[in-house]
Amino acid sequence: GSWYVQFASYSTRALAESGQRQLRNAHPSLFEGKQFTILGAQLKDGTTKYRLRVAFKTASDANGFCRNAKSDGLDCYVTK
């Protein structure tokens, strides 16, 4: 399975895409060569959130990337 570094959750896909552009523009070297994933998730209350993530093959890679992102001033966490 894949491991993800999640940066944010948005109420619409358009906001998630905007967030992706802002992250890429503000931290070009961190995200160089990285592919964002926007994952729609249905919540218990019936709303959908759009999670902005970057996928990795291993937990170790994901944790290392999240550490680098945090040292760049970003909030993130690792999830499966």
Phi and psi restraints in degrees (range 20) as a CNS / XPLOR table:
assign (resid 1 and name C) (resid 2 and name N)
       (resid 2 and name CA) (resid 2 and name C) 1.0 -89.0 20.0 2
assign (resid 2 and name N) (resid 2 and name CA)
       (resid 2 and name C) (resid 3 and name N) 1.0 153.2 20.0 2
assign (resid 2 and name C) (resid 3 and name N)
       (resid 3 and name CA) (resid 3 and name C) 1.0 -111.1 20.0 2
assign (resid 3 and name N) (resid 3 and name CA)
       (resid 3 and name C) (resid 4 and name N) 1.0 145.9 20.0 2
assign (resid 3 and name C) (resid 4 and name N)
       (resid 4 and name CA) (resid 4 and name C) 1.0 -126.9 20.0 2
assign (resid 4 and name N) (resid 4 and name CA)
       (resid 4 and name C) (resid 5 and name N) 1.0 148.5 20.0 2
assign (resid 4 and name C) (resid 5 and name N)
       (resid 5 and name CA) (resid 5 and name C) 1.0 -105.6 20.0 2
assign (resid 5 and name N) (resid 5 and name CA)
       (resid 5 and name C) (resid 6 and name N) 1.0 116.7 20.0 2
assign (resid 5 and name C) (resid 6 and name N)
       (resid 6 and name CA) (resid 6 and name C) 1.0 -99.3 20.0 2
assign (resid 6 and name N) (resid 6 and name CA)
       (resid 6 and name C) (resid 7 and name N) 1.0 134.0 20.0 2
assign (resid 6 and name C) (resid 7 and name N)
       (resid 7 and name CA) (resid 7 and name C) 1.0 -104.5 20.0 2
assign (resid 7 and name N) (resid 7 and name CA)
       (resid 7 and name C) (resid 8 and name N) 1.0 -33.6 20.0 2
assign (resid 7 and name C) (resid 8 and name N)
       (resid 8 and name CA) (resid 8 and name C) 1.0 -165.9 20.0 2
assign (resid 8 and name N) (resid 8 and name CA)
       (resid 8 and name C) (resid 9 and name N) 1.0 167.8 20.0 2
assign (resid 8 and name C) (resid 9 and name N)
       (resid 9 and name CA) (resid 9 and name C) 1.0 -131.3 20.0 2
assign (resid 9 and name N) (resid 9 and name CA)
       (resid 9 and name C) (resid 10 and name N) 1.0 134.5 20.0 2
assign (resid 9 and name C) (resid 10 and name N)
       (resid 10 and name CA) (resid 10 and name C) 1.0 -125.2 20.0 2
assign (resid 10 and name N) (resid 10 and name CA)
       (resid 10 and name C) (resid 11 and name N) 1.0 158.3 20.0 2
assign (resid 10 and name C) (resid 11 and name N)
       (resid 11 and name CA) (resid 11 and name C) 1.0 -80.2 20.0 2
assign (resid 11 and name N) (resid 11 and name CA)
       (resid 11 and name C) (resid 12 and name N) 1.0 -20.9 20.0 2
assign (resid 11 and name C) (resid 12 and name N)
       (resid 12 and name CA) (resid 12 and name C) 1.0 -135.8 20.0 2
assign (resid 12 and name N) (resid 12 and name CA)
       (resid 12 and name C) (resid 13 and name N) 1.0 156.6 20.0 2
assign (resid 12 and name C) (resid 13 and name N)
       (resid 13 and name CA) (resid 13 and name C) 1.0 -63.5 20.0 2
assign (resid 13 and name N) (resid 13 and name CA)
       (resid 13 and name C) (resid 14 and name N) 1.0 -37.7 20.0 2
assign (resid 13 and name C) (resid 14 and name N)
       (resid 14 and name CA) (resid 14 and name C) 1.0 -61.0 20.0 2
assign (resid 14 and name N) (resid 14 and name CA)
       (resid 14 and name C) (resid 15 and name N) 1.0 -41.2 20.0 2
assign (resid 14 and name C) (resid 15 and name N)
       (resid 15 and name CA) (resid 15 and name C) 1.0 -66.4 20.0 2
assign (resid 15 and name N) (resid 15 and name CA)
       (resid 15 and name C) (resid 16 and name N) 1.0 -37.6 20.0 2
assign (resid 15 and name C) (resid 16 and name N)
       (resid 16 and name CA) (resid 16 and name C) 1.0 -64.1 20.0 2
assign (resid 16 and name N) (resid 16 and name CA)
       (resid 16 and name C) (resid 17 and name N) 1.0 -41.3 20.0 2
assign (resid 16 and name C) (resid 17 and name N)
       (resid 17 and name CA) (resid 17 and name C) 1.0 -65.4 20.0 2
assign (resid 17 and name N) (resid 17 and name CA)
       (resid 17 and name C) (resid 18 and name N) 1.0 -37.9 20.0 2
assign (resid 17 and name C) (resid 18 and name N)
       (resid 18 and name CA) (resid 18 and name C) 1.0 -64.9 20.0 2
assign (resid 18 and name N) (resid 18 and name CA)
       (resid 18 and name C) (resid 19 and name N) 1.0 -43.5 20.0 2
assign (resid 18 and name C) (resid 19 and name N)
       (resid 19 and name CA) (resid 19 and name C) 1.0 -60.7 20.0 2
assign (resid 19 and name N) (resid 19 and name CA)
       (resid 19 and name C) (resid 20 and name N) 1.0 -38.5 20.0 2
assign (resid 19 and name C) (resid 20 and name N)
       (resid 20 and name CA) (resid 20 and name C) 1.0 -61.7 20.0 2
assign (resid 20 and name N) (resid 20 and name CA)
       (resid 20 and name C) (resid 21 and name N) 1.0 -46.4 20.0 2
assign (resid 20 and name C) (resid 21 and name N)
       (resid 21 and name CA) (resid 21 and name C) 1.0 -61.5 20.0 2
assign (resid 21 and name N) (resid 21 and name CA)
       (resid 21 and name C) (resid 22 and name N) 1.0 -42.4 20.0 2
assign (resid 21 and name C) (resid 22 and name N)
       (resid 22 and name CA) (resid 22 and name C) 1.0 -63.3 20.0 2
assign (resid 22 and name N) (resid 22 and name CA)
       (resid 22 and name C) (resid 23 and name N) 1.0 -43.8 20.0 2
assign (resid 22 and name C) (resid 23 and name N)
       (resid 23 and name CA) (resid 23 and name C) 1.0 -62.1 20.0 2
assign (resid 23 and name N) (resid 23 and name CA)
       (resid 23 and name C) (resid 24 and name N) 1.0 -46.4 20.0 2
assign (resid 23 and name C) (resid 24 and name N)
       (resid 24 and name CA) (resid 24 and name C) 1.0 -62.8 20.0 2
assign (resid 24 and name N) (resid 24 and name CA)
       (resid 24 and name C) (resid 25 and name N) 1.0 -40.2 20.0 2
assign (resid 24 and name C) (resid 25 and name N)
       (resid 25 and name CA) (resid 25 and name C) 1.0 -70.7 20.0 2
assign (resid 25 and name N) (resid 25 and name CA)
       (resid 25 and name C) (resid 26 and name N) 1.0 -37.4 20.0 2
assign (resid 25 and name C) (resid 26 and name N)
       (resid 26 and name CA) (resid 26 and name C) 1.0 -79.7 20.0 2
assign (resid 26 and name N) (resid 26 and name CA)
       (resid 26 and name C) (resid 27 and name N) 1.0 -24.5 20.0 2
assign (resid 26 and name C) (resid 27 and name N)
       (resid 27 and name CA) (resid 27 and name C) 1.0 -136.5 20.0 2
assign (resid 27 and name N) (resid 27 and name CA)
       (resid 27 and name C) (resid 28 and name N) 1.0 61.2 20.0 2
assign (resid 27 and name C) (resid 28 and name N)
       (resid 28 and name CA) (resid 28 and name C) 1.0 -60.4 20.0 2
assign (resid 28 and name N) (resid 28 and name CA)
       (resid 28 and name C) (resid 29 and name N) 1.0 -38.5 20.0 2
assign (resid 28 and name C) (resid 29 and name N)
       (resid 29 and name CA) (resid 29 and name C) 1.0 -71.7 20.0 2
assign (resid 29 and name N) (resid 29 and name CA)
       (resid 29 and name C) (resid 30 and name N) 1.0 -34.3 20.0 2
assign (resid 29 and name C) (resid 30 and name N)
       (resid 30 and name CA) (resid 30 and name C) 1.0 -64.5 20.0 2
assign (resid 30 and name N) (resid 30 and name CA)
       (resid 30 and name C) (resid 31 and name N) 1.0 -41.7 20.0 2
assign (resid 30 and name C) (resid 31 and name N)
       (resid 31 and name CA) (resid 31 and name C) 1.0 -97.6 20.0 2
assign (resid 31 and name N) (resid 31 and name CA)
       (resid 31 and name C) (resid 32 and name N) 1.0 3.9 20.0 2
assign (resid 31 and name C) (resid 32 and name N)
       (resid 32 and name CA) (resid 32 and name C) 1.0 -59.4 20.0 2
assign (resid 32 and name N) (resid 32 and name CA)
       (resid 32 and name C) (resid 33 and name N) 1.0 126.4 20.0 2
assign (resid 32 and name C) (resid 33 and name N)
       (resid 33 and name CA) (resid 33 and name C) 1.0 78.1 20.0 2
assign (resid 33 and name N) (resid 33 and name CA)
       (resid 33 and name C) (resid 34 and name N) 1.0 2.6 20.0 2
assign (resid 33 and name C) (resid 34 and name N)
       (resid 34 and name CA) (resid 34 and name C) 1.0 -98.1 20.0 2
assign (resid 34 and name N) (resid 34 and name CA)
       (resid 34 and name C) (resid 35 and name N) 1.0 143.3 20.0 2
assign (resid 34 and name C) (resid 35 and name N)
       (resid 35 and name CA) (resid 35 and name C) 1.0 -106.8 20.0 2
assign (resid 35 and name N) (resid 35 and name CA)
       (resid 35 and name C) (resid 36 and name N) 1.0 122.2 20.0 2
assign (resid 35 and name C) (resid 36 and name N)
       (resid 36 and name CA) (resid 36 and name C) 1.0 -78.8 20.0 2
assign (resid 36 and name N) (resid 36 and name CA)
       (resid 36 and name C) (resid 37 and name N) 1.0 150.2 20.0 2
assign (resid 36 and name C) (resid 37 and name N)
       (resid 37 and name CA) (resid 37 and name C) 1.0 -123.5 20.0 2
assign (resid 37 and name N) (resid 37 and name CA)
       (resid 37 and name C) (resid 38 and name N) 1.0 132.8 20.0 2
assign (resid 37 and name C) (resid 38 and name N)
       (resid 38 and name CA) (resid 38 and name C) 1.0 -110.4 20.0 2
assign (resid 38 and name N) (resid 38 and name CA)
       (resid 38 and name C) (resid 39 and name N) 1.0 114.7 20.0 2
assign (resid 38 and name C) (resid 39 and name N)
       (resid 39 and name CA) (resid 39 and name C) 1.0 -111.4 20.0 2
assign (resid 39 and name N) (resid 39 and name CA)
       (resid 39 and name C) (resid 40 and name N) 1.0 119.0 20.0 2
assign (resid 39 and name C) (resid 40 and name N)
       (resid 40 and name CA) (resid 40 and name C) 1.0 -77.9 20.0 2
assign (resid 40 and name N) (resid 40 and name CA)
       (resid 40 and name C) (resid 41 and name N) 1.0 133.3 20.0 2
assign (resid 40 and name C) (resid 41 and name N)
       (resid 41 and name CA) (resid 41 and name C) 1.0 -131.8 20.0 2
assign (resid 41 and name N) (resid 41 and name CA)
       (resid 41 and name C) (resid 42 and name N) 1.0 127.1 20.0 2
assign (resid 41 and name C) (resid 42 and name N)
       (resid 42 and name CA) (resid 42 and name C) 1.0 -83.2 20.0 2
assign (resid 42 and name N) (resid 42 and name CA)
       (resid 42 and name C) (resid 43 and name N) 1.0 124.2 20.0 2
assign (resid 42 and name C) (resid 43 and name N)
       (resid 43 and name CA) (resid 43 and name C) 1.0 -91.3 20.0 2
assign (resid 43 and name N) (resid 43 and name CA)
       (resid 43 and name C) (resid 44 and name N) 1.0 165.5 20.0 2
assign (resid 43 and name C) (resid 44 and name N)
       (resid 44 and name CA) (resid 44 and name C) 1.0 -59.6 20.0 2
assign (resid 44 and name N) (resid 44 and name CA)
       (resid 44 and name C) (resid 45 and name N) 1.0 -30.5 20.0 2
assign (resid 44 and name C) (resid 45 and name N)
       (resid 45 and name CA) (resid 45 and name C) 1.0 -82.9 20.0 2
assign (resid 45 and name N) (resid 45 and name CA)
       (resid 45 and name C) (resid 46 and name N) 1.0 4.9 20.0 2
assign (resid 45 and name C) (resid 46 and name N)
       (resid 46 and name CA) (resid 46 and name C) 1.0 93.6 20.0 2
assign (resid 46 and name N) (resid 46 and name CA)
       (resid 46 and name C) (resid 47 and name N) 1.0 -8.9 20.0 2
assign (resid 46 and name C) (resid 47 and name N)
       (resid 47 and name CA) (resid 47 and name C) 1.0 -82.2 20.0 2
assign (resid 47 and name N) (resid 47 and name CA)
       (resid 47 and name C) (resid 48 and name N) 1.0 160.4 20.0 2
assign (resid 47 and name C) (resid 48 and name N)
       (resid 48 and name CA) (resid 48 and name C) 1.0 -113.0 20.0 2
assign (resid 48 and name N) (resid 48 and name CA)
       (resid 48 and name C) (resid 49 and name N) 1.0 135.1 20.0 2
assign (resid 48 and name C) (resid 49 and name N)
       (resid 49 and name CA) (resid 49 and name C) 1.0 -114.6 20.0 2
assign (resid 49 and name N) (resid 49 and name CA)
       (resid 49 and name C) (resid 50 and name N) 1.0 148.2 20.0 2
assign (resid 49 and name C) (resid 50 and name N)
       (resid 50 and name CA) (resid 50 and name C) 1.0 -112.4 20.0 2
assign (resid 50 and name N) (resid 50 and name CA)
       (resid 50 and name C) (resid 51 and name N) 1.0 111.6 20.0 2
assign (resid 50 and name C) (resid 51 and name N)
       (resid 51 and name CA) (resid 51 and name C) 1.0 -92.7 20.0 2
assign (resid 51 and name N) (resid 51 and name CA)
       (resid 51 and name C) (resid 52 and name N) 1.0 128.7 20.0 2
assign (resid 51 and name C) (resid 52 and name N)
       (resid 52 and name CA) (resid 52 and name C) 1.0 -96.2 20.0 2
assign (resid 52 and name N) (resid 52 and name CA)
       (resid 52 and name C) (resid 53 and name N) 1.0 115.3 20.0 2
assign (resid 52 and name C) (resid 53 and name N)
       (resid 53 and name CA) (resid 53 and name C) 1.0 -137.1 20.0 2
assign (resid 53 and name N) (resid 53 and name CA)
       (resid 53 and name C) (resid 54 and name N) 1.0 162.3 20.0 2
assign (resid 53 and name C) (resid 54 and name N)
       (resid 54 and name CA) (resid 54 and name C) 1.0 -123.8 20.0 2
assign (resid 54 and name N) (resid 54 and name CA)
       (resid 54 and name C) (resid 55 and name N) 1.0 131.7 20.0 2
assign (resid 54 and name C) (resid 55 and name N)
       (resid 55 and name CA) (resid 55 and name C) 1.0 -91.6 20.0 2
assign (resid 55 and name N) (resid 55 and name CA)
       (resid 55 and name C) (resid 56 and name N) 1.0 147.1 20.0 2
assign (resid 55 and name C) (resid 56 and name N)
       (resid 56 and name CA) (resid 56 and name C) 1.0 -137.6 20.0 2
assign (resid 56 and name N) (resid 56 and name CA)
       (resid 56 and name C) (resid 57 and name N) 1.0 156.2 20.0 2
assign (resid 56 and name C) (resid 57 and name N)
       (resid 57 and name CA) (resid 57 and name C) 1.0 -77.0 20.0 2
assign (resid 57 and name N) (resid 57 and name CA)
       (resid 57 and name C) (resid 58 and name N) 1.0 -31.4 20.0 2
assign (resid 57 and name C) (resid 58 and name N)
       (resid 58 and name CA) (resid 58 and name C) 1.0 -128.1 20.0 2
assign (resid 58 and name N) (resid 58 and name CA)
       (resid 58 and name C) (resid 59 and name N) 1.0 156.4 20.0 2
assign (resid 58 and name C) (resid 59 and name N)
       (resid 59 and name CA) (resid 59 and name C) 1.0 -62.0 20.0 2
assign (resid 59 and name N) (resid 59 and name CA)
       (resid 59 and name C) (resid 60 and name N) 1.0 -37.9 20.0 2
assign (resid 59 and name C) (resid 60 and name N)
       (resid 60 and name CA) (resid 60 and name C) 1.0 -60.7 20.0 2
assign (resid 60 and name N) (resid 60 and name CA)
       (resid 60 and name C) (resid 61 and name N) 1.0 -45.7 20.0 2
assign (resid 60 and name C) (resid 61 and name N)
       (resid 61 and name CA) (resid 61 and name C) 1.0 -63.0 20.0 2
assign (resid 61 and name N) (resid 61 and name CA)
       (resid 61 and name C) (resid 62 and name N) 1.0 -43.4 20.0 2
assign (resid 61 and name C) (resid 62 and name N)
       (resid 62 and name CA) (resid 62 and name C) 1.0 -63.9 20.0 2
assign (resid 62 and name N) (resid 62 and name CA)
       (resid 62 and name C) (resid 63 and name N) 1.0 -44.4 20.0 2
assign (resid 62 and name C) (resid 63 and name N)
       (resid 63 and name CA) (resid 63 and name C) 1.0 -63.8 20.0 2
assign (resid 63 and name N) (resid 63 and name CA)
       (resid 63 and name C) (resid 64 and name N) 1.0 -40.1 20.0 2
assign (resid 63 and name C) (resid 64 and name N)
       (resid 64 and name CA) (resid 64 and name C) 1.0 -63.2 20.0 2
assign (resid 64 and name N) (resid 64 and name CA)
       (resid 64 and name C) (resid 65 and name N) 1.0 -42.5 20.0 2
assign (resid 64 and name C) (resid 65 and name N)
       (resid 65 and name CA) (resid 65 and name C) 1.0 -65.9 20.0 2
assign (resid 65 and name N) (resid 65 and name CA)
       (resid 65 and name C) (resid 66 and name N) 1.0 -41.9 20.0 2
assign (resid 65 and name C) (resid 66 and name N)
       (resid 66 and name CA) (resid 66 and name C) 1.0 -63.9 20.0 2
assign (resid 66 and name N) (resid 66 and name CA)
       (resid 66 and name C) (resid 67 and name N) 1.0 -39.9 20.0 2
assign (resid 66 and name C) (resid 67 and name N)
       (resid 67 and name CA) (resid 67 and name C) 1.0 -59.4 20.0 2
assign (resid 67 and name N) (resid 67 and name CA)
       (resid 67 and name C) (resid 68 and name N) 1.0 -44.3 20.0 2
assign (resid 67 and name C) (resid 68 and name N)
       (resid 68 and name CA) (resid 68 and name C) 1.0 -62.9 20.0 2
assign (resid 68 and name N) (resid 68 and name CA)
       (resid 68 and name C) (resid 69 and name N) 1.0 -41.1 20.0 2
assign (resid 68 and name C) (resid 69 and name N)
       (resid 69 and name CA) (resid 69 and name C) 1.0 -63.9 20.0 2
assign (resid 69 and name N) (resid 69 and name CA)
       (resid 69 and name C) (resid 70 and name N) 1.0 -41.7 20.0 2
assign (resid 69 and name C) (resid 70 and name N)
       (resid 70 and name CA) (resid 70 and name C) 1.0 -64.6 20.0 2
assign (resid 70 and name N) (resid 70 and name CA)
       (resid 70 and name C) (resid 71 and name N) 1.0 -38.4 20.0 2
assign (resid 70 and name C) (resid 71 and name N)
       (resid 71 and name CA) (resid 71 and name C) 1.0 -69.6 20.0 2
assign (resid 71 and name N) (resid 71 and name CA)
       (resid 71 and name C) (resid 72 and name N) 1.0 -17.7 20.0 2
assign (resid 71 and name C) (resid 72 and name N)
       (resid 72 and name CA) (resid 72 and name C) 1.0 -88.7 20.0 2
assign (resid 72 and name N) (resid 72 and name CA)
       (resid 72 and name C) (resid 73 and name N) 1.0 2.3 20.0 2
assign (resid 72 and name C) (resid 73 and name N)
       (resid 73 and name CA) (resid 73 and name C) 1.0 94.1 20.0 2
assign (resid 73 and name N) (resid 73 and name CA)
       (resid 73 and name C) (resid 74 and name N) 1.0 9.4 20.0 2
assign (resid 73 and name C) (resid 74 and name N)
       (resid 74 and name CA) (resid 74 and name C) 1.0 -98.2 20.0 2
assign (resid 74 and name N) (resid 74 and name CA)
       (resid 74 and name C) (resid 75 and name N) 1.0 151.9 20.0 2
assign (resid 74 and name C) (resid 75 and name N)
       (resid 75 and name CA) (resid 75 and name C) 1.0 -92.4 20.0 2
assign (resid 75 and name N) (resid 75 and name CA)
       (resid 75 and name C) (resid 76 and name N) 1.0 138.6 20.0 2
assign (resid 75 and name C) (resid 76 and name N)
       (resid 76 and name CA) (resid 76 and name C) 1.0 -161.9 20.0 2
assign (resid 76 and name N) (resid 76 and name CA)
       (resid 76 and name C) (resid 77 and name N) 1.0 165.7 20.0 2
assign (resid 76 and name C) (resid 77 and name N)
       (resid 77 and name CA) (resid 77 and name C) 1.0 -150.3 20.0 2
assign (resid 77 and name N) (resid 77 and name CA)
       (resid 77 and name C) (resid 78 and name N) 1.0 159.6 20.0 2
assign (resid 77 and name C) (resid 78 and name N)
       (resid 78 and name CA) (resid 78 and name C) 1.0 -96.6 20.0 2
assign (resid 78 and name N) (resid 78 and name CA)
       (resid 78 and name C) (resid 79 and name N) 1.0 136.1 20.0 2
assign (resid 78 and name C) (resid 79 and name N)
       (resid 79 and name CA) (resid 79 and name C) 1.0 -144.6 20.0 2
assign (resid 79 and name N) (resid 79 and name CA)
       (resid 79 and name C) (resid 80 and name N) 1.0 162.3 20.0 2
